[in-house]
Amino acid sequence: MHLLARLLGLFSSEVLEAIENVILDVLKSLAKKQAPVLTLARRSDWRNIDLQLYCIYLQYARFKESVGLQMIPHSTTKQIRSDCPGTAQKFALMLKILSMIYKMVQSNSYATKRDIYYSDTLLFGSQSVVDNLINEISCMLKIPRRSLHILSTTKGFVAGNLSYTEEDGTKVNCTCGATAVTVPSNVQGIKNLYSHAKFILIVEKDATFQRLLDDDFCIKSAPCIMITGRGIPDLNTRLLVRKLWDTFHIPVFTLVDADPHGVEIMCIYKYGSVSMSFEAHQLTVPCIKWLGLLPSDIERLNVRKDVLIPFTKQDQNKLASLQKRPYIACQPVWKKELEIMAASKMKAEIQVLTSLSADYLSRVYLPNKLQFRGWI
């Protein structure tokens, strides 16, 4: 039972103790007539990211292939001071949310980030403020958000050869059909996962995901599990992809647009994001392969130029940023694909394959890619 509790998350007593230690430090400062301070890691600082196989790129950077982007133990920090006009409000809001978390853990109740925002919209100002504060608190306490009894709103879908039991005992069967199953809001609590799937396919866009469902791709191809975060993936979708990989140990492929935005979404699944690097162990799947749409596929398939979209300045800046990322240097084949994209200054959505035939994606492109190992 002790090991099971460890696997599912921290004990409630450990979470409560972590919060109590923060409040105790505040009280100690007040007793000394000093302004209390909260010390936070700089989550968006690349110097705090562990990139253990790529030591040359940055003085403080290393790359760990089995983890992805991971915050280093002694990261650069920032102070949220209670006596500074620029940070006093943030200090107060963090204590407010810590108080709410403490009560939820004590009572074994849960709330979504949206619930927290709507508990006092005038105080918090916006949902994004609450989202950022919760991530800061999770990083400061070194406790995953789900162990803080805060749930994320799910927007992802899953379908295919998969069944599982939810925390409340509900049995879910994700058989491929016209509709998909919403990613569970408490991925941590699902159990009895069962599948004969040969691979997992992450699809960037909901429209592409639905088209593959309509074409019965999961039935006509080898048994598989399809999942989409419907754009930038939410926390639960990323947690589910990781859980599926940990459980079944099968290949994981991505199907994204051949544009900088699609590549970045793929990198979030594979390597994680800088701002959430403190939870890399639970969120990343470094074995992910890029199945399509590859920039080199555009010329190879003789896709018409008139269905391609010219780069905007924002696309150019995004691509330049991606090419500087340390993990791209570890992927020479990916680097070559990005160079092809940069040279063409054109982007291609997955839907361009319909210019070849209406069902080209599910009937020709994906089967050939899978059969002839056309991933990188």
C-alpha positions, 0 to 999 in steps of 0.5 A, spaced: 500 500 500 505 504 501 508 503 494 502 504 491 501 511 494 508 513 492 506 511 485 499 515 485 502 521 488 505 524 495 501 522 501 497 528 504 501 529 510 507 530 506 503 536 502 500 539 508 507 539 511 510 542 505 505 548 505 506 548 513 514 549 512 512 555 507 508 559 512 513 557 517 518 561 514 513 567 513 512 567 520 519 567 522 521 573 517 515 577 521 518 575 528 524 578 526 521 584 523 523 582 516 519 582 510 517 575 508 519 572 501 518 566 497 523 564 493 521 561 486 525 557 480 526 561 474 521 556 470 522 559 463 530 560 464 534 555 459 540 555 464 535 551 469 534 546 464 537 539 464 540 537 457 545 532 459 547 529 453 548 536 450 553 539 454 557 543 449 550 548 447 550 552 454 554 552 460 549 550 464 545 545 459 545 538 459 541 533 456 537 526 459 534 522 453 530 518 458 527 524 461 527 530 456 527 537 458 528 537 466 530 542 471 536 542 474 537 541 482 540 548 483 537 552 478 537 560 478 531 563 482 527 569 483 524 572 489 517 574 490 517 579 496 512 582 500 515 589 501 516 590 493 510 594 489 512 589 483 511 583 487 507 584 493 500 582 490 503 576 487 506 574 494 499 575 497 495 571 491 500 565 492 498 565 500 491 565 498 492 559 493 496 555 498 491 556 503 485 553 498 490 547 497 491 546 504 484 546 505 482 541 499 488 536 501 485 536 509 478 535 506 480 530 501 476 535 496 478 537 489 478 543 484 479 545 477 484 551 476 477 554 473 474 553 480 479 557 483 479 563 479 471 563 479 472 563 487 474 570 487 474 573 480 476 580 482 481 578 486 485 574 481 483 578 475 484 573 470 484 565 469 491 566 466 494 569 473 491 563 476 494 558 472 501 561 472 500 561 480 499 554 480 505 552 476 509 556 480 507 553 487 507 546 484 514 548 482 516 551 489 513 545 493 516 540 488 509 537 488 506 535 482 499 539 481 495 533 481 498 532 488 495 539 490 488 536 489 488 541 483 485 538 476 486 540 469 480 541 464 481 536 459 480 538 452 483 532 449 480 525 445 483 518 445 480 513 441 482 506 438 484 499 441 484 501 449 480 500 455 481 502 462 477 503 468 476 510 471 477 512 479 470 511 480 469 504 477 466 506 470 469 502 465 471 505 458 472 502 452 475 507 446 473 503 440 474 506 434 468 509 431 465 516 429 466 519 436 472 519 441 472 518 448 474 525 452 481 524 456 480 523 463 480 528 468 484 524 473 489 520 469 493 518 475 487 514 477 485 510 471 487 503 472 486 496 469 489 499 462 488 493 456 490 494 449 492 490 443 495 496 440 501 496 436 503 503 436 500 510 439 499 515 434 498 523 436 495 527 432 496 535 432 489 537 430 482 535 432 479 535 424 485 530 422 483 526 428 476 526 426 477 524 419 481 518 421 476 516 425 471 517 419 475 513 415 476 507 420 483 508 420 484 504 427 480 498 424 483 498 417 490 499 419 494 495 425 490 496 432 492 502 434 491 508 439 490 515 437 490 521 441 489 528 440 490 534 444 487 539 439 493 543 438 497 545 444 496 539 449 493 540 456 496 537 462 492 531 462 493 529 455 500 529 456 499 525 462 495 520 458 500 519 453 506 518 458 501 513 462 500 509 455 507 509 453 509 506 460 504 501 460 504 498 453 511 500 451 509 500 444 512 505 439 509 512 439 508 517 433 506 524 431 502 526 426 503 534 425 502 540 420 509 541 416 510 548 420 513 551 426 507 550 430 506 543 429 513 542 430 513 545 437 507 541 439 511 535 437 517 537 441 512 539 447 510 531 447 517 529 446 521 533 450 516 537 454 516 545 455 521 549 459 515 552 464 513 545 466 520 542 466 520 541 473 515 535 472 518 532 466 518 525 469 511 525 468 510 529 462 515 527 457 515 521 452 522 522 449 522 516 444 516 519 440 518 519 432 516 524 427 511 520 422 509 526 418 507 531 415 515 531 414 517 537 409 521 533 405 514 529 404 512 535 400 516 535 394 517 527 394 509 527 393 509 532 388 504 536 392 501 542 388 504 549 390 498 552 390 495 548 396 501 551 400 501 557 405 507 562 405 511 563 411 509 569 415 514 573 419 511 570 426 512 563 422 520 565 421 521 567 428 518 561 431 522 556 426 528 560 428 527 559 435 526 552 434 532 551 430 536 554 436 533 549 441 538 544 444 534 538 443 534 540 435 542 539 435 541 532 438 536 530 432 540 531 425 535 528 421 530 533 424 535 539 423 535 537 416 527 537 415 527 544 419 532 546 414 528 544 408 522 548 411 526 554 412 529 554 405 522 553 402 519 558 406 512 555 405 508 551 410 503 545 409 497 543 413 496 535 413 489 537 409 494 538 403 494 531 402 487 531 400 489 534 394 492 528 392 486 524 393 480 525 398 482 519 403 490 519 401 492 520 408 488 514 411 489 509 405 496 511 402 500 516 406 500 513 413 500 505 411 506 506 407 509 510 412 508 505 417 510 499 413 516 502 410 518 505 417 518 512 414 519 516 421 524 520 423 
